[in-house]
Amino acid sequence: MYIACSTLSFSKLSLEETLQTIREMRFSKADLAIHTQGPHLTPAEVAADTARVAQRLKTSNLAIAAFHVDVSPPEGRDSRQQFQAICRLARVAMVPLITIPAAPLGSDFDQETARLRDWLKIAEKEGVILTVETHSATITADPLGAFELCRRVPGLALTLDPSHYQISPHGPLNYECLFPQVRHVRLRDSGRTPEQFQVRIGQGEIEYGRLIHQLDRVRYDRALTVDIRDIPDSPFPVEPEVRKLKYLLESLV
């Protein structure tokens, strides 16, 4: 396992400044967000000039562990073409994995299964692993839903974000059944309510040691991404917390 850093931890900086900051903090890799409403890079920008974006990433002199992709809306010809461009970029930039959100809660499971099968074929054609993230606002909010999605779409994997299961209204959820499908992990510290989704390191209830032990048991050897978001009106400065979580994770792997 190795420690990466999400570009969303430095959303007030430019893309180049963000990648430079992550490199200077001695992270081995970055987890690059490509969001329609993102602060650094959008799917439309990638589709418009994939080669130029690839060159920007190359000059950063920092490896990318994964693309965190949010193409909105996820349906339609334009969205599919943007996703194809992002997969091509991943191949050119030697990024092994792309994470996308699953459909929102209440969505038709069969429709989402069909979309993911289509997008999985696009990713596999470029030699890229496709994962969906575990998220409280999507059909992966229940671990059994995430498990069923992977069962219905062979080859699909998961990006585990334990915070979303920690703050469930039904109490912390058991997600041990998902570990064999996990190919990427994002971490911060969280309490037990949505208001405590992101707290200072050590003030929440995420059990990092136990989590890493469980990942070890399934021979997980990929990224642990520090994903502390630089949100508006944050009650604490983000950079010191990013450093603390980096050092903590490094002491455990």
C-alpha positions as a LaTeX table, in Angstrom:
\begin{tabular}{lrrr}
\hline
Residue & $x$ (\AA) & $y$ (\AA) & $z$ (\AA) \\
\hline
Met1 & 0.00 & 0.00 & 0.00 \\
Tyr2 & 1.08 & 3.57 & $-0.62$ \\
Ile3 & $-0.28$ & 6.98 & 0.36 \\
Ala4 & $-1.78$ & 9.35 & $-2.22$ \\
Cys5 & $-3.49$ & 12.72 & $-1.88$ \\
Ser6 & $-6.72$ & 13.99 & $-3.43$ \\
Thr7 & $-6.48$ & 17.20 & $-5.44$ \\
Leu8 & $-9.74$ & 18.22 & $-3.72$ \\
Ser9 & $-7.68$ & 18.87 & $-0.60$ \\
Phe10 & $-6.33$ & 21.99 & $-2.33$ \\
Ser11 & $-9.31$ & 23.18 & $-4.36$ \\
Lys12 & $-8.46$ & 26.87 & $-3.92$ \\
Leu13 & $-5.22$ & 26.43 & $-5.87$ \\
Ser14 & $-4.75$ & 25.95 & $-9.61$ \\
Leu15 & $-4.19$ & 22.43 & $-10.91$ \\
Glu16 & $-0.46$ & 23.03 & $-11.35$ \\
Glu17 & $-0.14$ & 24.57 & $-7.86$ \\
Thr18 & $-2.11$ & 21.70 & $-6.36$ \\
Leu19 & 0.07 & 19.01 & $-7.92$ \\
Gln20 & 3.19 & 20.92 & $-6.88$ \\
Thr21 & 1.92 & 21.16 & $-3.29$ \\
Ile22 & 1.15 & 17.44 & $-3.17$ \\
Arg23 & 4.62 & 16.66 & $-4.52$ \\
Glu24 & 6.30 & 19.00 & $-2.02$ \\
Met25 & 4.41 & 17.26 & 0.80 \\
Arg26 & 6.16 & 14.07 & $-0.35$ \\
Phe27 & 3.13 & 12.12 & $-1.41$ \\
Ser28 & 4.08 & 9.45 & $-3.91$ \\
Lys29 & 0.98 & 10.01 & $-6.06$ \\
Ala30 & $-2.11$ & 12.19 & $-6.49$ \\
Asp31 & $-5.79$ & 11.27 & $-6.84$ \\
Leu32 & $-6.95$ & 13.71 & $-9.52$ \\
Ala33 & $-10.55$ & 14.96 & $-9.52$ \\
Ile34 & $-12.08$ & 15.52 & $-12.97$ \\
His35 & $-15.52$ & 16.93 & $-12.19$ \\
Thr36 & $-18.06$ & 18.82 & $-14.26$ \\
Gln37 & $-18.21$ & 21.36 & $-11.44$ \\
Gly38 & $-14.62$ & 20.76 & $-10.40$ \\
Pro39 & $-12.03$ & 23.33 & $-9.37$ \\
His40 & $-9.14$ & 22.04 & $-11.49$ \\
Leu41 & $-10.09$ & 19.99 & $-14.51$ \\
Thr42 & $-13.43$ & 19.18 & $-16.14$ \\
Pro43 & $-14.52$ & 16.30 & $-18.41$ \\
Ala44 & $-15.28$ & 18.83 & $-21.15$ \\
Glu45 & $-11.69$ & 20.14 & $-21.01$ \\
Val46 & $-10.32$ & 16.61 & $-21.34$ \\
Ala47 & $-12.59$ & 15.83 & $-24.29$ \\
Ala48 & $-11.71$ & 19.12 & $-26.02$ \\
Asp49 & $-7.94$ & 18.50 & $-26.04$ \\
Thr50 & $-6.83$ & 15.25 & $-24.44$ \\
Ala51 & $-3.24$ & 15.61 & $-25.64$ \\
Arg52 & $-2.87$ & 19.06 & $-24.06$ \\
Val53 & $-4.22$ & 17.81 & $-20.72$ \\
Ala54 & $-1.82$ & 14.84 & $-20.88$ \\
Gln55 & 1.07 & 17.23 & $-21.37$ \\
Arg56 & $-0.03$ & 19.33 & $-18.37$ \\
Leu57 & $-0.02$ & 16.23 & $-16.20$ \\
Lys58 & 3.35 & 15.10 & $-17.53$ \\
Thr59 & 5.02 & 18.41 & $-16.67$ \\
Ser60 & 3.78 & 18.16 & $-13.07$ \\
Asn61 & 6.35 & 15.39 & $-12.44$ \\
Leu62 & 3.91 & 13.60 & $-10.14$ \\
Ala63 & 2.36 & 10.18 & $-10.79$ \\
Ile64 & $-1.42$ & 9.90 & $-10.69$ \\
Ala65 & $-2.91$ & 6.99 & $-8.74$ \\
Ala66 & $-6.47$ & 7.44 & $-9.99$ \\
Phe67 & $-8.92$ & 9.77 & $-11.67$ \\
His68 & $-11.93$ & 10.74 & $-9.54$ \\
Val69 & $-14.49$ & 11.40 & $-12.28$ \\
Asp70 & $-17.91$ & 13.02 & $-12.05$ \\
Val71 & $-19.54$ & 13.57 & $-15.44$ \\
Ser72 & $-22.88$ & 15.36 & $-14.98$ \\
Pro73 & $-25.37$ & 14.31 & $-16.10$ \\
Pro74 & $-24.04$ & 10.75 & $-16.37$ \\
Glu75 & $-26.43$ & 9.82 & $-19.18$ \\
Gly76 & $-26.36$ & 10.91 & $-22.79$ \\
Arg77 & $-24.05$ & 10.93 & $-25.79$ \\
Asp78 & $-21.91$ & 13.89 & $-24.64$ \\
Ser79 & $-21.27$ & 12.33 & $-21.23$ \\
Arg80 & $-20.30$ & 9.02 & $-22.81$ \\
Gln81 & $-17.88$ & 10.78 & $-25.17$ \\
Gln82 & $-16.35$ & 12.71 & $-22.29$ \\
Phe83 & $-15.88$ & 9.49 & $-20.35$ \\
Gln84 & $-14.22$ & 7.90 & $-23.40$ \\
Ala85 & $-11.79$ & 10.84 & $-23.57$ \\
Ile86 & $-10.97$ & 10.48 & $-19.86$ \\
Cys87 & $-10.25$ & 6.77 & $-20.36$ \\
Arg88 & $-7.91$ & 7.63 & $-23.24$ \\
Leu89 & $-6.20$ & 10.18 & $-21.04$ \\
Ala90 & $-5.79$ & 7.55 & $-18.32$ \\
Arg91 & $-4.07$ & 5.21 & $-20.78$ \\
Val92 & $-1.76$ & 7.93 & $-22.12$ \\
Ala93 & $-0.92$ & 9.24 & $-18.63$ \\
Met94 & $-0.50$ & 5.69 & $-17.26$ \\
Val95 & $-3.30$ & 6.13 & $-14.70$ \\
Pro96 & $-4.52$ & 2.64 & $-13.79$ \\
Leu97 & $-7.92$ & 3.39 & $-12.30$ \\
Ile98 & $-10.98$ & 5.61 & $-12.68$ \\
Thr99 & $-13.63$ & 6.11 & $-10.00$ \\
Ile100 & $-17.15$ & 7.28 & $-10.84$ \\
Pro101 & $-20.25$ & 7.79 & $-8.70$ \\
Ala102 & $-23.10$ & 5.31 & $-8.89$ \\
Ala103 & $-26.63$ & 6.49 & $-9.63$ \\
Pro104 & $-28.48$ & 8.42 & $-6.89$ \\
Leu105 & $-30.55$ & 6.66 & $-4.25$ \\
Gly106 & $-33.89$ & 5.54 & $-5.65$ \\
Ser107 & $-32.57$ & 5.06 & $-9.20$ \\
Asp108 & $-33.56$ & 2.07 & $-11.27$ \\
Phe109 & $-31.01$ & $-0.67$ & $-10.55$ \\
Asp110 & $-31.40$ & $-2.32$ & $-13.95$ \\
Gln111 & $-30.81$ & 0.95 & $-15.79$ \\
Glu112 & $-27.71$ & 1.68 & $-13.74$ \\
Thr113 & $-26.42$ & $-1.84$ & $-14.34$ \\
Ala114 & $-26.76$ & $-1.34$ & $-18.11$ \\
Arg115 & $-24.92$ & 2.00 & $-17.97$ \\
Leu116 & $-22.08$ & 0.60 & $-15.91$ \\
Arg117 & $-21.67$ & $-2.39$ & $-18.22$ \\
Asp118 & $-21.32$ & 0.03 & $-21.14$ \\
Trp119 & $-18.84$ & 2.28 & $-19.34$ \\
Leu120 & $-16.89$ & $-0.74$ & $-18.12$ \\
Lys121 & $-16.37$ & $-1.85$ & $-21.73$ \\
Ile122 & $-15.04$ & 1.63 & $-22.58$ \\
Ala123 & $-12.60$ & 1.55 & $-19.64$ \\
Glu124 & $-11.44$ & $-2.01$ & $-20.33$ \\
Lys125 & $-10.75$ & $-1.15$ & $-23.97$ \\
Glu126 & $-8.19$ & 1.39 & $-22.71$ \\
Gly127 & $-6.81$ & $-1.02$ & $-20.10$ \\
Val128 & $-8.24$ & 0.95 & $-17.15$ \\
Ile129 & $-9.88$ & $-0.39$ & $-13.99$ \\
Leu130 & $-13.36$ & 1.06 & $-13.40$ \\
Thr131 & $-14.69$ & 1.50 & $-9.86$ \\
Val132 & $-17.77$ & 3.05 & $-8.32$ \\
Glu133 & $-17.41$ & 4.87 & $-5.02$ \\
Thr134 & $-19.28$ & 3.98 & $-1.85$ \\
His135 & $-21.37$ & 7.06 & $-1.11$ \\
Ser136 & $-24.32$ & 7.82 & 1.16 \\
Ala137 & $-26.23$ & 9.63 & $-1.62$ \\
Thr138 & $-26.10$ & 6.80 & $-4.18$ \\
Ile139 & $-27.28$ & 3.22 & $-4.52$ \\
Thr140 & $-24.01$ & 2.14 & $-2.89$ \\
Ala141 & $-25.15$ & 3.76 & 0.40 \\
Asp142 & $-25.96$ & 0.24 & 1.61 \\
Pro143 & $-22.98$ & $-2.15$ & 1.43 \\
Leu144 & $-25.30$ & $-4.85$ & 0.09 \\
Gly145 & $-26.28$ & $-2.53$ & $-2.76$ \\
Ala146 & $-22.61$ & $-1.97$ & $-3.61$ \\
Phe147 & $-21.99$ & $-5.72$ & $-3.47$ \\
Glu148 & $-24.97$ & $-6.42$ & $-5.74$ \\
Leu149 & $-23.80$ & $-3.83$ & $-8.26$ \\
Cys150 & $-20.43$ & $-5.59$ & $-8.56$ \\
Arg151 & $-22.17$ & $-8.97$ & $-8.85$ \\
Arg152 & $-24.35$ & $-7.74$ & $-11.71$ \\
Val153 & $-21.45$ & $-6.05$ & $-13.55$ \\
Pro154 & $-18.56$ & $-8.53$ & $-13.61$ \\
Gly155 & $-15.26$ & $-6.66$ & $-13.70$ \\
Leu156 & $-16.60$ & $-3.61$ & $-11.89$ \\
Ala157 & $-14.77$ & $-2.81$ & $-8.65$ \\
Leu158 & $-15.20$ & $-0.42$ & $-5.71$ \\
Thr159 & $-13.56$ & 2.68 & $-4.31$ \\
Leu160 & $-14.13$ & 2.40 & $-0.58$ \\
Asp161 & $-14.89$ & 5.60 & 1.32 \\
Pro162 & $-15.63$ & 4.38 & 4.88 \\
Ser163 & $-16.85$ & 7.80 & 6.06 \\
His164 & $-20.12$ & 7.33 & 4.15 \\
Tyr165 & $-20.83$ & 4.11 & 6.07 \\
Gln166 & $-19.70$ & 5.69 & 9.35 \\
Ile167 & $-22.30$ & 8.50 & 9.22 \\
Ser168 & $-25.24$ & 6.32 & 8.14 \\
Pro169 & $-28.56$ & 7.22 & 9.84 \\
His170 & $-28.79$ & 3.54 & 10.80 \\
Gly171 & $-25.51$ & 3.75 & 12.69 \\
Pro172 & $-22.07$ & 2.66 & 11.43 \\
Leu173 & $-22.61$ & $-0.02$ & 8.79 \\
Asn174 & $-20.61$ & $-3.23$ & 8.46 \\
Tyr175 & $-18.94$ & $-3.29$ & 5.04 \\
Glu176 & $-16.60$ & $-6.27$ & 5.44 \\
Cys177 & $-18.30$ & $-8.07$ & 2.54 \\
Leu178 & $-16.92$ & $-5.44$ & 0.16 \\
Phe179 & $-13.19$ & $-5.83$ & 0.75 \\
Pro180 & $-12.58$ & $-8.39$ & $-2.04$ \\
Gln181 & $-14.02$ & $-5.86$ & $-4.54$ \\
Val182 & $-12.03$ & $-2.84$ & $-3.28$ \\
Arg183 & $-9.42$ & $-1.43$ & $-5.68$ \\
His184 & $-9.07$ & 2.09 & $-4.26$ \\
Val185 & $-9.57$ & 3.73 & $-0.84$ \\
Arg186 & $-10.25$ & 7.32 & 0.24 \\
Leu187 & $-9.85$ & 8.41 & 3.86 \\
Arg188 & $-10.49$ & 11.23 & 6.33 \\
Asp189 & $-11.71$ & 11.15 & 9.94 \\
Ser190 & $-15.46$ & 11.16 & 10.62 \\
Gly191 & $-17.86$ & 11.01 & 13.54 \\
Arg192 & $-21.32$ & 9.45 & 13.52 \\
Thr193 & $-23.50$ & 12.17 & 11.97 \\
Pro194 & $-23.54$ & 13.94 & 8.60 \\
Glu195 & $-22.35$ & 17.11 & 10.39 \\
Gln196 & $-19.27$ & 15.12 & 11.47 \\
Phe197 & $-18.46$ & 13.78 & 8.03 \\
Gln198 & $-15.08$ & 15.54 & 8.16 \\
Val199 & $-13.45$ & 16.28 & 11.51 \\
Arg200 & $-9.89$ & 16.81 & 12.71 \\
Ile201 & $-7.72$ & 13.71 & 12.68 \\
Gly202 & $-8.17$ & 11.87 & 15.96 \\
Gln203 & $-11.54$ & 13.43 & 16.78 \\
Gly204 & $-13.55$ & 10.95 & 14.73 \\
Glu205 & $-14.13$ & 7.21 & 14.87 \\
Ile206 & $-12.47$ & 5.81 & 11.75 \\
Glu207 & $-10.34$ & 2.84 & 12.83 \\
Tyr208 & $-7.43$ & 3.12 & 10.41 \\
Gly209 & $-5.43$ & 0.24 & 11.89 \\
Arg210 & $-8.37$ & $-2.16$ & 11.69 \\
Leu211 & $-9.17$ & $-1.01$ & 8.16 \\
Ile212 & $-5.60$ & $-1.57$ & 6.95 \\
His213 & $-5.55$ & $-4.99$ & 8.63 \\
Gln214 & $-8.70$ & $-5.96$ & 6.72 \\
Leu215 & $-7.20$ & $-4.71$ & 3.47 \\
Asp216 & $-4.04$ & $-6.72$ & 4.18 \\
Arg217 & $-6.14$ & $-9.85$ & 4.52 \\
Val218 & $-7.36$ & $-9.50$ & 0.91 \\
Arg219 & $-3.81$ & $-8.58$ & $-0.24$ \\
Tyr220 & $-4.74$ & $-5.03$ & $-1.14$ \\
Asp221 & $-1.62$ & $-3.30$ & $-2.49$ \\
Arg222 & $-2.97$ & $-0.10$ & $-4.00$ \\
Ala223 & $-3.52$ & 3.51 & $-2.86$ \\
Leu224 & $-4.78$ & 4.91 & 0.40 \\
Thr225 & $-5.86$ & 8.42 & $-0.60$ \\
Val226 & $-5.92$ & 11.24 & 1.94 \\
Asp227 & $-9.19$ & 12.91 & 0.95 \\
Ile228 & $-9.74$ & 15.79 & 3.37 \\
Arg229 & $-11.79$ & 18.30 & 1.39 \\
Asp230 & $-10.95$ & 21.99 & 1.27 \\
Ile231 & $-14.58$ & 23.03 & 1.66 \\
Pro232 & $-15.95$ & 26.59 & 2.08 \\
Asp233 & $-16.14$ & 27.72 & 5.70 \\
Ser234 & $-14.09$ & 24.77 & 6.93 \\
Pro235 & $-13.88$ & 24.94 & 10.76 \\
Phe236 & $-10.18$ & 24.05 & 10.61 \\
Pro237 & $-7.25$ & 24.54 & 8.20 \\
Val238 & $-7.00$ & 21.55 & 5.89 \\
Glu239 & $-3.27$ & 21.30 & 5.15 \\
Pro240 & $-2.16$ & 20.40 & 8.71 \\
Glu241 & $-4.83$ & 17.66 & 8.82 \\
Val242 & $-3.65$ & 16.32 & 5.47 \\
Arg243 & $-0.13$ & 16.06 & 6.89 \\
Lys244 & $-1.33$ & 14.38 & 10.07 \\
Leu245 & $-3.30$ & 11.73 & 8.22 \\
Lys246 & $-0.38$ & 11.13 & 5.84 \\
Tyr247 & 2.00 & 10.51 & 8.74 \\
Leu248 & $-0.55$ & 8.33 & 10.53 \\
Leu249 & $-1.15$ & 6.12 & 7.50 \\
Glu250 & 2.56 & 5.86 & 6.78 \\
Ser251 & 3.08 & 4.57 & 10.31 \\
Leu252 & 0.54 & 1.81 & 9.71 \\
Val253 & 1.56 & 0.44 & 6.31 \\
\hline
\end{tabular}
